[in-house]
Amino acid sequence: MNRQSAKITFSVLLIIAVISSCSSPRVDLIPTATAFRTKTSTTSTNIIFLSPTPDITNAYFVSPSGDDTNPGTETQPWRTIQKAADTLTAGETVYIRGGVYEESVYISNSGTQEQPIRFLAYPGEIPIIDGSNYELPNAYWGALLGIPGDYIQVTGLEVRYSNWIGVSLAGHHNRASNMNVHHNRETGVLVSGDYGIFENGRVWQNANRNENNPGSSDWASGLSAARHPTNVILYGNSVYNNWGEGLSTFEANGTIIEANIVYDNWAGNIYVSDSVNVVVQRNLVYESDNDINSSGSVGIMLGDETYNPPSSNVTVINNIVFGTLRNFYWWQGRQGGGMDDVLIANNTFVNSTEKAGIQIDNGHHQDVRVYNNIIQQYGPLPVSIILSLDGIIFSNNLWSKTPPSIVIGHGDLIGDPKLKKVGDFTSPEWYCLLADSPARNHAMQIREVVNDFFGKPRSQQPDIGAFEYEDVSQIPIPVP
């Protein structure tokens, strides 16, 4: 098909994530870049950040003022996103102008690794896919934006008012970036295809079918890697006020949940169930006065519901959790079992609001390590409730008050962790260590934990908790 060359003129920059630290001005917890996973060992993962560089001279255009009989050029755009989905093939790009598109979009064509198909918001504009007051999609548990094709990239769209799912990444090697997904009846974003990436998005007020009668039946999640995907990355998203779990993975293998801000969700903030080889790291989780569940919800929760598969090799490191119902909680689920090959390390847990700072219920646990965590709990609540110690080793944790004697392990400390508490609890810097914190230099080295919450390398004598202390006086001052 002959098309005009696109006349749009803007630059797509390679964005390098600038990592903050406890001694430098905050840039952002969430880098605006793309996360690709490269395995460096069986237990550690590196994230490489790249941005797409589409061929601007080989693009189509969609606009609310267009017509699907047009050639799809910038001056004669199509009217529907579905027209673009039906037309584009590997290596092609469409720019979607701002405005409201009341349609279900189904992208079944596929790109390739070298030539993905790209659906991009026109620079400076926000295209909105709208379910027409919950009339769309018509299919039972369908998606307003469904992507069963492979190697599809979608950037900068808003998806709202779906009668079922907002966004579904069902194909393989798909990536959705900088998306706003909200006020959908069921799951906001479901990633069920292998090697899917959902990054730098805002996901809120989803699963709202549960809003008017909460807890009456099963409920969905805001953002989830589920239904048997492999190696999904959920990175750098804000997930809040969803009427089910906020961010979850279940029936999955190899999910990475990293650098997200997750708060005020109804049924739990981060939930891992029936999943293997999962990494939950560098997330900020909290509850505020705006929590939609007046009773509160759990911060990070593990627990299998179907044992299909039984969860194993789950790593929970370098997270911050504040003021949730229980900051960390493992429950046995509906069919028994226990934790298997689980590492809970270098997290900072502060002030749960019910039960205890951390809680682990009875189960048949094996190879569970609880190392190097700060557990701070004010008031009368205990720092921990551990109902079964079999198969669990505690070591080098810092407890703000004395825990039950059965959980005190080698290298444990009891006392005030002396956090900075500068600003408010929604800022990571609030949880940094003061110079005289007893957490300094008292952690044990763990091969899975090489960096801290901000990505700063751990020292040879690492600190307990999510952060490595950094002495500002020892940082060289650049010479002009």
C-alpha positions as CSV (number, residue, x, y, z in Angstrom):
1,M,0.0,0.0,0.0
2,N,1.4,3.4,-0.9
3,R,1.4,5.9,1.9
4,Q,2.6,9.4,2.6
5,S,5.7,9.6,4.7
6,A,4.9,10.8,8.2
7,K,5.7,14.5,8.7
8,I,5.9,14.3,12.4
9,T,9.1,15.7,13.8
10,F,10.2,14.7,17.3
11,S,13.0,12.8,18.8
12,V,12.8,9.6,20.7
13,L,15.5,9.6,23.3
14,L,17.3,6.7,24.9
15,I,16.3,7.3,28.6
16,I,18.8,6.1,31.2
17,A,17.3,5.6,34.6
18,V,18.9,7.9,37.2
19,I,18.9,6.2,40.5
20,S,18.6,8.2,43.6
21,S,20.1,7.4,46.9
22,C,19.7,8.3,50.6
23,S,22.2,11.1,50.3
24,S,21.3,12.6,46.9
25,P,18.2,14.5,45.7
26,R,15.4,12.2,44.8
27,V,14.9,11.8,41.0
28,D,12.1,9.2,40.9
29,L,11.5,5.7,42.0
30,I,10.2,4.9,38.6
31,P,12.5,5.3,35.6
32,T,10.7,6.1,32.3
33,A,12.4,3.4,30.3
34,T,11.8,-0.2,29.1
35,A,12.8,-3.1,31.2
36,F,14.3,-6.2,29.6
37,R,15.4,-9.2,31.6
38,T,18.7,-10.8,31.2
39,K,19.6,-13.8,33.3
40,T,23.0,-13.6,35.0
41,S,22.5,-16.7,37.1
42,T,19.8,-18.9,38.4
43,T,19.2,-16.5,41.3
44,S,19.8,-13.0,40.1
45,T,18.4,-10.8,37.4
46,N,19.6,-7.7,35.7
47,I,17.3,-5.1,34.1
48,I,18.4,-3.3,30.9
49,F,16.6,-0.1,30.0
50,L,15.9,0.7,26.4
51,S,13.4,2.9,24.6
52,P,11.8,2.2,21.2
53,T,13.1,4.0,18.1
54,P,10.3,3.8,15.6
55,D,10.8,4.6,11.9
56,I,8.9,7.9,11.7
57,T,8.9,7.8,7.9
58,N,7.0,4.6,7.8
59,A,3.9,5.4,10.0
60,Y,0.1,5.4,9.9
61,F,-2.2,7.7,11.8
62,V,-5.5,7.5,13.5
63,S,-7.7,10.4,14.6
64,P,-11.2,10.8,16.0
65,S,-11.8,13.1,13.0
66,G,-10.5,10.6,10.5
67,D,-12.2,8.0,8.3
68,D,-11.4,4.3,7.8
69,T,-11.6,4.8,4.0
70,N,-8.7,7.2,4.2
71,P,-5.2,6.0,3.4
72,G,-4.1,6.5,7.1
73,T,-1.7,9.3,6.5
74,E,-1.1,12.2,8.9
75,T,-3.3,14.5,6.8
76,Q,-5.9,11.7,6.0
77,P,-5.9,9.5,9.1
78,W,-8.1,6.5,9.9
79,R,-11.0,6.8,12.3
80,T,-10.6,3.7,14.4
81,I,-7.7,2.0,16.2
82,Q,-9.1,-1.3,15.0
83,K,-8.5,-0.3,11.4
84,A,-4.9,0.1,12.3
85,A,-4.9,-3.2,14.1
86,D,-6.3,-5.0,11.0
87,T,-3.8,-3.3,8.7
88,L,-0.4,-3.1,10.3
89,T,2.2,-5.8,9.8
90,A,5.7,-6.4,11.2
91,G,7.9,-3.3,11.5
92,E,5.0,-0.8,11.1
93,T,3.9,2.0,13.4
94,V,0.7,3.9,14.0
95,Y,0.4,7.2,15.8
96,I,-2.9,7.7,17.6
97,R,-4.2,11.3,18.0
98,G,-5.7,12.4,21.3
99,G,-9.4,12.0,21.9
100,V,-12.0,9.3,22.8
101,Y,-12.3,6.1,20.9
102,E,-15.4,4.1,21.9
103,E,-14.4,0.8,20.6
104,S,-13.0,-2.6,21.5
105,V,-9.6,-3.1,20.0
106,Y,-8.2,-6.6,19.1
107,I,-4.7,-6.8,17.8
108,S,-4.1,-10.2,16.3
109,N,-1.4,-9.4,13.8
110,S,2.2,-10.1,14.9
111,G,5.5,-8.4,14.6
112,T,8.9,-10.0,15.1
113,Q,11.7,-9.5,17.5
114,E,13.5,-7.2,15.0
115,Q,10.3,-5.6,13.7
116,P,7.6,-5.2,16.3
117,I,4.3,-3.5,15.5
118,R,3.9,-0.2,17.4
119,F,0.8,1.6,18.6
120,L,2.0,4.9,19.9
121,A,0.2,8.0,21.3
122,Y,0.8,11.0,19.2
123,P,3.4,13.1,21.1
124,G,1.8,15.3,23.7
125,E,-1.7,13.8,23.3
126,I,-3.7,11.1,25.1
127,P,-5.8,8.7,23.1
128,I,-8.5,7.1,25.2
129,I,-10.1,3.7,24.5
130,D,-13.5,3.9,26.2
131,G,-15.9,1.2,26.9
132,S,-18.9,3.4,26.4
133,N,-20.2,3.4,29.9
134,Y,-19.4,-0.3,30.4
135,E,-21.2,-1.5,27.3
136,L,-17.9,-2.8,25.8
137,P,-16.5,-5.4,25.3
138,N,-19.4,-7.8,24.5
139,A,-17.4,-11.0,25.1
140,Y,-17.6,-12.6,28.5
141,W,-14.3,-11.7,30.3
142,G,-13.1,-10.0,27.1
143,A,-10.7,-7.1,27.1
144,L,-11.3,-3.6,25.8
145,L,-7.7,-3.6,24.5
146,G,-6.9,-7.3,23.7
147,I,-3.5,-8.2,22.2
148,P,-3.2,-11.9,21.3
149,G,-0.6,-11.1,18.6
150,D,3.1,-11.3,19.4
151,Y,5.8,-8.6,19.5
152,I,3.3,-5.7,19.9
153,Q,4.3,-2.4,21.6
154,V,1.7,0.0,22.9
155,T,2.6,3.3,24.5
156,G,0.8,6.2,26.0
157,L,-2.9,5.1,25.8
158,E,-5.6,5.4,28.4
159,V,-8.1,2.5,28.8
160,R,-11.3,3.0,30.8
161,Y,-14.8,1.9,31.5
162,S,-14.5,-1.7,30.2
163,N,-17.3,-4.1,31.1
164,W,-14.7,-6.7,31.7
165,I,-10.8,-6.5,31.5
166,G,-9.1,-3.3,30.5
167,V,-5.9,-4.5,28.8
168,S,-4.9,-8.1,28.0
169,L,-1.4,-8.9,26.9
170,A,-2.1,-12.5,25.8
171,G,0.5,-12.8,23.0
172,H,4.2,-13.3,23.5
173,H,6.9,-10.6,23.8
174,N,4.4,-7.8,24.1
175,R,5.1,-4.5,25.9
176,A,2.8,-1.8,27.2
177,S,4.3,1.4,28.5
178,N,3.1,4.6,30.1
179,M,-0.5,3.5,30.1
180,N,-3.4,4.8,32.3
181,V,-5.8,2.0,33.0
182,H,-8.7,2.7,35.3
183,H,-12.4,2.2,36.2
184,N,-12.7,-1.2,34.6
185,R,-15.2,-3.8,35.9
186,E,-12.6,-6.6,36.3
187,T,-8.8,-6.8,36.0
188,G,-7.2,-3.6,34.9
189,V,-4.3,-5.2,33.2
190,L,-3.8,-9.0,32.7
191,V,-0.5,-10.2,31.3
192,S,-0.9,-13.9,30.4
193,G,1.6,-14.1,27.5
194,D,5.2,-15.1,27.8
195,Y,7.8,-12.4,28.2
196,G,5.2,-9.7,28.5
197,I,6.2,-6.3,30.0
198,F,3.9,-3.7,31.6
199,E,5.9,-0.7,32.7
200,N,5.6,2.9,34.0
201,G,1.8,2.8,34.0
202,R,-0.9,4.0,36.4
203,V,-3.5,1.4,37.3
204,W,-6.4,2.5,39.6
205,Q,-10.1,1.9,40.4
206,N,-10.2,-1.5,38.6
207,A,-12.2,-4.6,39.7
208,N,-14.9,-2.1,40.5
209,R,-17.6,-4.7,40.1
210,N,-16.6,-5.5,43.6
211,E,-17.1,-2.0,44.8
212,N,-20.8,-2.0,45.7
213,N,-20.8,-5.4,47.4
214,P,-17.1,-6.0,48.4
215,G,-16.1,-9.5,49.3
216,S,-19.2,-11.2,48.2
217,S,-17.4,-13.4,45.8
218,D,-14.1,-13.8,44.0
219,W,-12.5,-10.5,42.8
220,A,-10.0,-9.4,40.2
221,S,-6.7,-7.4,40.5
222,G,-5.5,-4.1,39.3
223,L,-2.4,-5.4,37.5
224,S,-1.7,-9.1,37.3
225,A,0.7,-11.6,35.6
226,A,-1.4,-14.7,35.6
227,R,-2.9,-17.8,33.9
228,H,0.4,-19.5,33.1
229,P,2.7,-16.9,31.6
230,T,6.5,-17.2,31.7
231,N,9.0,-14.4,32.5
232,V,6.7,-11.4,32.8
233,I,8.0,-8.1,34.1
234,L,5.8,-5.6,36.0
235,Y,8.0,-2.6,36.4
236,G,7.7,1.0,37.6
237,N,3.9,1.2,37.9
238,S,1.7,3.1,40.3
239,V,-1.1,0.7,41.4
240,Y,-3.7,2.0,43.8
241,N,-7.4,2.0,44.9
242,N,-8.3,-1.2,43.0
243,W,-11.2,-3.2,44.4
244,G,-9.3,-6.5,44.5
245,E,-5.6,-7.2,44.9
246,G,-3.5,-4.3,43.7
247,L,-0.6,-6.1,42.0
248,S,-0.6,-9.9,41.8
249,T,1.0,-12.9,40.1
250,F,-0.6,-16.3,40.1
251,E,-0.2,-19.5,38.1
252,A,3.0,-18.0,36.7
253,N,6.7,-18.8,36.2
254,G,9.5,-16.2,36.4
255,T,7.5,-13.0,37.2
256,I,9.5,-10.0,38.2
257,I,7.6,-7.4,40.3
258,E,10.0,-4.4,40.6
259,A,10.1,-0.7,41.4
260,N,6.3,-0.3,41.7
261,I,4.5,2.0,44.1
262,V,1.5,0.0,45.4
263,Y,-1.0,1.4,47.9
264,D,-4.6,1.6,49.2
265,N,-5.9,-1.5,47.4
266,W,-8.9,-3.3,48.8
267,A,-7.9,-7.0,49.1
268,G,-4.1,-6.8,49.4
269,N,-1.4,-4.7,47.8
270,I,1.1,-7.3,46.4
271,Y,0.0,-10.9,46.2
272,V,2.0,-14.0,45.0
273,S,0.1,-17.2,44.7
274,D,0.6,-20.5,42.9
275,S,3.8,-19.2,41.2
276,V,7.4,-20.2,40.9
277,N,10.7,-18.4,40.4
278,V,9.2,-15.0,41.4
279,V,11.2,-11.9,42.4
280,V,9.5,-9.1,44.3
281,Q,12.0,-6.3,44.8
282,R,12.4,-2.5,45.3
283,N,8.7,-1.9,45.7
284,L,7.2,0.8,47.9
285,V,4.0,-0.4,49.5
286,Y,1.8,1.5,52.0
287,E,-1.7,2.4,53.2
288,S,-2.8,6.0,53.6
289,D,-5.9,7.8,54.9
290,N,-7.4,7.4,51.4
291,D,-7.5,3.5,51.5
292,I,-10.7,2.3,50.0
293,N,-10.8,-0.6,52.5
294,S,-11.5,1.0,55.9
295,S,-10.3,-2.2,57.6
296,G,-7.0,-2.0,55.8
297,S,-5.2,-4.6,53.6
298,V,-2.0,-6.6,53.6
299,G,1.3,-5.2,52.3
300,I,3.0,-8.2,50.7
301,M,1.2,-11.5,50.9
302,L,2.2,-15.0,49.8
303,G,-0.2,-18.0,49.8
304,D,-1.3,-20.7,47.4
305,E,-5.0,-21.0,46.6
306,T,-4.9,-24.0,44.2
307,Y,-1.3,-25.2,44.4
308,N,-1.2,-25.3,40.6
309,P,1.7,-25.1,40.7
310,P,2.8,-25.0,44.4
311,S,4.8,-21.8,44.9
312,S,8.6,-22.2,45.2
313,N,11.7,-20.1,44.7
314,V,10.1,-16.8,45.7
315,T,12.5,-13.9,46.5
316,V,11.2,-10.9,48.4
317,I,14.0,-8.3,48.8
318,N,14.7,-4.6,49.2
319,N,11.0,-3.7,49.6
320,I,9.5,-1.0,51.9
321,V,6.2,-1.6,53.5
322,F,4.4,0.9,55.8
323,G,1.2,0.9,57.7
324,T,-0.6,-2.0,56.1
325,L,-2.8,-4.5,57.9
326,R,0.1,-6.9,58.2
327,N,3.2,-5.7,56.4
328,F,4.2,-9.3,55.4
329,Y,1.9,-12.2,55.6
330,W,2.0,-15.9,54.5
331,W,-1.2,-17.8,54.7
332,Q,-1.6,-21.5,54.0
333,G,-4.3,-21.2,51.4
334,R,-7.2,-23.6,50.8
335,Q,-5.3,-26.9,50.4
336,G,-2.5,-26.9,52.9
337,G,1.2,-26.9,52.1
338,G,3.9,-24.4,53.0
339,M,6.6,-22.1,51.8
340,D,9.3,-23.7,49.7
341,D,12.6,-22.1,48.9
342,V,11.6,-18.6,49.9
343,L,14.0,-15.7,50.7
344,I,12.6,-12.7,52.7
345,A,15.6,-10.4,53.0
346,N,16.7,-6.7,53.4
347,N,13.1,-5.4,53.6
348,T,12.0,-2.5,55.8
349,F,8.7,-3.2,57.5
350,V,7.2,-0.4,59.5
351,N,4.1,-0.2,61.7
352,S,1.5,-2.6,60.6
353,T,-2.0,-1.7,61.8
354,E,-3.4,-5.1,62.9
355,K,-2.1,-8.4,64.2
356,A,1.7,-7.9,63.9
357,G,4.5,-6.5,61.7
358,I,5.0,-9.8,60.0
359,Q,2.9,-13.0,60.3
360,I,3.6,-16.5,59.1
361,D,0.9,-19.1,59.6
362,N,1.2,-22.8,60.2
363,G,2.5,-24.8,57.2
364,H,5.0,-27.4,56.1
365,H,7.8,-25.0,55.3
366,Q,11.2,-25.8,53.8
367,D,14.3,-23.8,53.0
368,V,12.8,-20.4,54.1
369,R,15.3,-17.7,55.0
370,V,14.2,-14.5,56.8
371,Y,17.4,-12.4,56.8
372,N,18.5,-8.8,57.3
373,N,15.0,-7.3,57.7
374,I,14.1,-4.2,59.7
375,I,10.8,-4.9,61.5
376,Q,9.7,-1.7,63.4
377,Q,6.4,-1.8,65.3
378,Y,5.1,0.9,67.6
379,G,2.4,0.5,70.1
380,P,1.0,-2.7,71.7
381,L,1.1,-4.9,68.5
382,P,3.9,-7.5,68.4
383,V,6.6,-7.3,65.8
384,S,5.9,-10.9,64.7
385,I,3.4,-13.8,64.8
386,I,5.2,-17.0,63.7
387,L,2.9,-20.0,64.1
388,S,5.3,-22.6,62.7
389,L,9.1,-22.4,62.8
390,D,9.9,-25.7,61.1
391,G,11.9,-25.1,57.9
392,I,12.4,-21.4,58.6
393,I,15.7,-19.7,59.6
394,F,15.8,-16.2,61.0
395,S,19.1,-14.3,61.0
396,N,20.5,-10.8,61.3
397,N,17.1,-9.1,61.6
398,L,16.6,-5.8,63.5
399,W,13.5,-5.9,65.7
400,S,12.2,-2.7,67.3
401,K,10.9,-4.7,70.2
402,T,11.6,-8.2,71.5
403,P,10.0,-10.8,69.3
404,P,9.1,-14.3,70.6
405,S,12.2,-16.1,71.6
406,I,11.7,-18.9,69.0
407,V,12.3,-16.4,66.1
408,I,15.4,-14.7,67.5
409,G,18.2,-15.9,65.3
410,H,22.0,-15.5,65.0
411,G,23.0,-11.9,64.5
412,D,19.6,-10.4,65.4
413,L,19.4,-7.0,67.1
414,I,16.7,-5.4,69.2
415,G,16.3,-1.7,69.2
416,D,15.2,1.5,67.4
417,P,16.4,1.2,63.7
418,K,16.8,5.0,63.7
419,L,15.3,5.8,60.3
420,K,15.6,9.3,58.8
421,K,11.9,10.0,58.6
422,V,12.4,13.1,56.5
423,G,9.3,14.3,54.6
424,D,6.5,11.7,54.8
425,F,6.1,8.0,54.7
426,T,5.2,8.0,50.9
427,S,8.8,8.9,50.1
428,P,11.5,6.2,50.1
429,E,14.0,8.6,51.7
430,W,11.8,8.5,54.9
431,Y,13.2,5.0,55.5
432,C,16.9,5.7,55.0
433,L,19.3,5.1,57.9
434,L,20.7,7.7,60.2
435,A,24.4,7.6,60.9
436,D,24.0,6.0,64.3
437,S,21.5,3.3,63.2
438,P,22.3,-0.1,64.6
439,A,21.4,-1.5,61.2
440,R,24.7,-0.3,59.8
441,N,27.2,-3.0,59.0
442,H,25.2,-5.7,60.8
443,A,23.6,-7.6,57.9
444,M,25.0,-10.9,56.5
445,Q,26.1,-11.1,52.9
446,I,23.6,-12.8,50.7
447,R,24.4,-13.7,47.1
448,E,20.8,-12.7,45.9
449,V,21.1,-9.2,47.4
450,V,23.8,-7.2,45.7
451,N,22.1,-3.8,45.6
452,D,19.8,-1.8,47.8
453,F,16.4,-0.2,47.2
454,F,17.9,2.6,45.1
455,G,20.3,0.2,43.2
456,K,23.3,1.2,45.3
457,P,25.8,-1.7,45.6
458,R,25.8,-3.4,49.0
459,S,29.1,-3.1,50.8
460,Q,31.3,-5.9,52.2
461,Q,29.7,-5.2,55.5
462,P,26.1,-4.6,54.4
463,D,23.4,-2.9,56.3
464,I,20.1,-4.4,57.6
465,G,17.0,-3.2,55.8
466,A,16.2,-1.9,52.3
467,F,19.0,0.7,52.2
468,E,22.7,1.0,52.5
469,Y,23.8,4.0,54.5
470,E,25.8,6.6,52.6
471,D,27.9,9.1,54.4
472,V,27.5,12.4,52.6
473,S,30.8,13.7,54.0
474,Q,32.6,11.0,52.1
475,I,31.1,11.7,48.7
476,P,33.6,13.7,46.5
477,I,32.4,17.1,45.5
478,P,32.8,17.6,41.7
479,V,35.3,20.3,40.8
480,P,33.9,22.9,38.3
